[in-house]
Amino acid sequence: MSFLNKIKQYLSGQNINKDFEHENPENWIWGVIYFNKRDYRFLVAKRNPMMGWTFNFAHPITFIVLILILLIAAFPSIYS
């Protein structure tokens, strides 16, 4: 199994036997924001997997990643 396949398997949660209630509507705020404290993944598939991925906003690393993305996006406009 290649390294990228292992990463994809980890992020999708296929390597675990628990379901973390991904389909439970109570874990989705307004149907688009995923918030589940029991889910260890910070990146999860959206309710419709064809739409891509979303962050688990209950995971602390999510906010670090979002801040880094914003800083990288704002960096060129600050120093130009």
C-alpha atoms as a printed R data frame, in Angstrom:
   type eleno elety resid chain resno       x      y      z
1  ATOM     1    CA   MET     A     1   0.000  0.000  0.000
2  ATOM     2    CA   SER     A     2   1.438  3.361 -0.983
3  ATOM     3    CA   PHE     A     3   1.983  6.217  1.416
4  ATOM     4    CA   LEU     A     4  -0.762  8.332 -0.167
5  ATOM     5    CA   ASN     A     5  -3.256  5.498  0.132
6  ATOM     6    CA   LYS     A     6  -2.425  5.161  3.834
7  ATOM     7    CA   ILE     A     7  -3.024  8.879  4.351
8  ATOM     8    CA   LYS     A     8  -6.332  8.682  2.477
9  ATOM     9    CA   GLN     A     9  -7.352  5.656  4.533
10 ATOM    10    CA   TYR     A    10  -6.499  7.455  7.800
11 ATOM    11    CA   LEU     A    11  -8.345 10.628  6.864
12 ATOM    12    CA   SER     A    12 -11.434  8.785  5.701
13 ATOM    13    CA   GLY     A    13 -11.552  6.657  8.840
14 ATOM    14    CA   GLN     A    14 -11.462  3.376  6.949
15 ATOM    15    CA   ASN     A    15  -8.783  2.053  9.280
16 ATOM    16    CA   ILE     A    16 -11.087  2.022 12.290
17 ATOM    17    CA   ASN     A    17 -14.065 -0.090 13.213
18 ATOM    18    CA   LYS     A    18 -16.008  2.703 14.932
19 ATOM    19    CA   ASP     A    19 -18.374  4.908 12.999
20 ATOM    20    CA   PHE     A    20 -18.166  8.105 15.133
21 ATOM    21    CA   GLU     A    21 -21.730  8.857 14.069
22 ATOM    22    CA   HIS     A    22 -20.683 10.703 10.923
23 ATOM    23    CA   GLU     A    23 -24.198 10.391  9.502
24 ATOM    24    CA   ASN     A    24 -25.868 11.560 12.716
25 ATOM    25    CA   PRO     A    25 -27.534 14.942 12.002
26 ATOM    26    CA   GLU     A    26 -26.737 16.105 15.543
27 ATOM    27    CA   ASN     A    27 -23.023 16.201 14.609
28 ATOM    28    CA   TRP     A    28 -23.668 18.621 11.734
29 ATOM    29    CA   ILE     A    29 -24.373 22.288 12.507
30 ATOM    30    CA   TRP     A    30 -26.714 23.745  9.849
31 ATOM    31    CA   GLY     A    31 -25.993 20.597  7.842
32 ATOM    32    CA   VAL     A    32 -22.543 21.782  6.710
33 ATOM    33    CA   ILE     A    33 -20.281 22.235  9.761
34 ATOM    34    CA   TYR     A    34 -19.079 18.948 11.279
35 ATOM    35    CA   PHE     A    35 -18.616 19.067 15.074
36 ATOM    36    CA   ASN     A    36 -17.944 15.773 16.871
37 ATOM    37    CA   LYS     A    37 -15.685 15.664 19.945
38 ATOM    38    CA   ARG     A    38 -15.479 11.858 19.884
39 ATOM    39    CA   ASP     A    39 -14.077 11.782 16.342
40 ATOM    40    CA   TYR     A    40 -10.257 11.997 16.386
41 ATOM    41    CA   ARG     A    41 -10.005 12.994 12.709
42 ATOM    42    CA   PHE     A    42  -9.652 16.690 11.966
43 ATOM    43    CA   LEU     A    43 -10.476 16.225  8.280
44 ATOM    44    CA   VAL     A    44 -13.564 14.206  7.329
45 ATOM    45    CA   ALA     A    45 -15.611 13.535  4.215
46 ATOM    46    CA   LYS     A    46 -18.665 15.712  3.787
47 ATOM    47    CA   ARG     A    47 -22.122 14.216  4.106
48 ATOM    48    CA   ASN     A    48 -22.123 13.834  0.349
49 ATOM    49    CA   PRO     A    49 -18.642 12.393 -0.356
50 ATOM    50    CA   MET     A    50 -18.744 13.731 -3.918
51 ATOM    51    CA   MET     A    51 -18.538 17.248 -2.461
52 ATOM    52    CA   GLY     A    52 -15.099 16.716 -0.930
53 ATOM    53    CA   TRP     A    53 -13.834 17.154  2.609
54 ATOM    54    CA   THR     A    54 -14.512 19.364  5.593
55 ATOM    55    CA   PHE     A    55 -12.921 20.043  8.965
56 ATOM    56    CA   ASN     A    56 -14.054 18.603 12.286
57 ATOM    57    CA   PHE     A    57 -14.474 21.855 14.190
58 ATOM    58    CA   ALA     A    58 -14.392 20.021 17.531
59 ATOM    59    CA   HIS     A    59 -10.755 19.043 16.914
60 ATOM    60    CA   PRO     A    60  -8.172 21.607 18.176
61 ATOM    61    CA   ILE     A    61  -5.819 21.114 15.217
62 ATOM    62    CA   THR     A    62  -8.537 22.408 12.902
63 ATOM    63    CA   PHE     A    63  -8.119 25.945 14.163
64 ATOM    64    CA   ILE     A    64  -4.331 25.797 13.862
65 ATOM    65    CA   VAL     A    65  -4.651 24.656 10.243
66 ATOM    66    CA   LEU     A    66  -7.211 27.372  9.460
67 ATOM    67    CA   ILE     A    67  -5.001 30.078 10.977
68 ATOM    68    CA   LEU     A    68  -2.026 28.846  8.940
69 ATOM    69    CA   ILE     A    69  -4.105 28.914  5.752
70 ATOM    70    CA   LEU     A    70  -5.242 32.462  6.479
71 ATOM    71    CA   LEU     A    71  -1.701 33.609  7.254
72 ATOM    72    CA   ILE     A    72  -0.350 32.101  4.044
73 ATOM    73    CA   ALA     A    73  -3.163 33.744  2.062
74 ATOM    74    CA   ALA     A    74  -2.640 37.134  3.741
75 ATOM    75    CA   PHE     A    75   1.170 37.103  3.628
76 ATOM    76    CA   PRO     A    76   1.563 38.277 -0.001
77 ATOM    77    CA   SER     A    77  -0.897 41.154  0.469
78 ATOM    78    CA   ILE     A    78   0.880 42.345  3.611
79 ATOM    79    CA   TYR     A    79   4.345 42.504  2.044
80 ATOM    80    CA   SER     A    80   3.565 43.698 -1.473
